[in-house]
Amino acid sequence: MAYVASTNKHFHLGAWVRNLFATLSERAEKRDAYYATYNELNRLSDRDLADLGISRSEISAIAHQAAYEDA
């Protein structure tokens, strides 16, 4: 005779899938925010960046901070 061990913990595939898509969506939003900020700053002239107190080498770090770091 075969026995099956049962636990009270149930794996909810639906909740797992919703969580996966929520995570992917959040990551996509952050990535899009990074590239939007990066591209906007990168389109500025060196003079415009200087007026803002930003050097061209800082653009990536600023875009990363804007998109990924909580305010």
C-alpha positions in Angstrom: 0.0 0.0 0.0 1.3 3.5 -0.9 1.1 6.4 1.5 1.3 10.1 0.8 2.6 12.5 3.3 0.5 15.6 3.5 1.2 18.9 5.0 -1.0 21.9 5.8 1.2 24.1 3.7 -0.3 24.5 0.2 1.6 25.9 -2.7 -0.5 28.6 -4.3 0.6 28.8 -7.9 -1.7 31.7 -8.6 -0.2 33.9 -5.9 3.3 32.9 -6.9 2.6 33.9 -10.6 1.0 37.2 -9.5 4.1 37.9 -7.3 6.4 37.0 -10.2 4.6 39.4 -12.6 4.5 42.2 -10.0 8.3 41.8 -9.5 9.0 41.8 -13.2 6.7 44.8 -13.7 8.4 46.7 -10.9 11.8 46.0 -12.4 10.7 47.1 -15.8 9.4 50.3 -14.4 12.7 51.0 -12.7 14.7 50.2 -15.8 12.5 52.5 -17.9 12.9 55.3 -15.3 16.7 54.8 -15.4 16.9 55.0 -19.2 14.5 57.9 -19.4 16.6 59.9 -16.9 19.9 58.8 -18.5 18.7 59.7 -22.0 17.3 63.1 -20.9 20.5 64.1 -19.2 22.6 62.7 -22.0 20.8 64.9 -24.6 21.8 68.0 -22.7 24.9 70.0 -23.9 27.9 70.2 -21.7 27.1 73.8 -20.9 23.5 72.9 -19.8 24.9 70.1 -17.6 27.5 72.5 -16.1 24.6 75.0 -15.3 23.0 72.1 -13.4 26.3 71.3 -11.6 26.5 67.9 -13.3 29.5 66.5 -15.2 28.8 64.0 -18.1 30.6 61.3 -16.1 27.9 61.5 -13.4 24.9 60.9 -15.6 24.8 57.1 -15.1 25.1 57.4 -11.3 22.4 60.1 -11.2 20.0 58.0 -13.4 20.7 55.0 -11.2 19.9 56.9 -8.0 16.7 58.4 -9.5 15.4 55.0 -10.6 16.6 52.5 -8.0 17.2 54.2 -4.7 14.2 55.0 -2.5 13.7 58.6 -1.7 
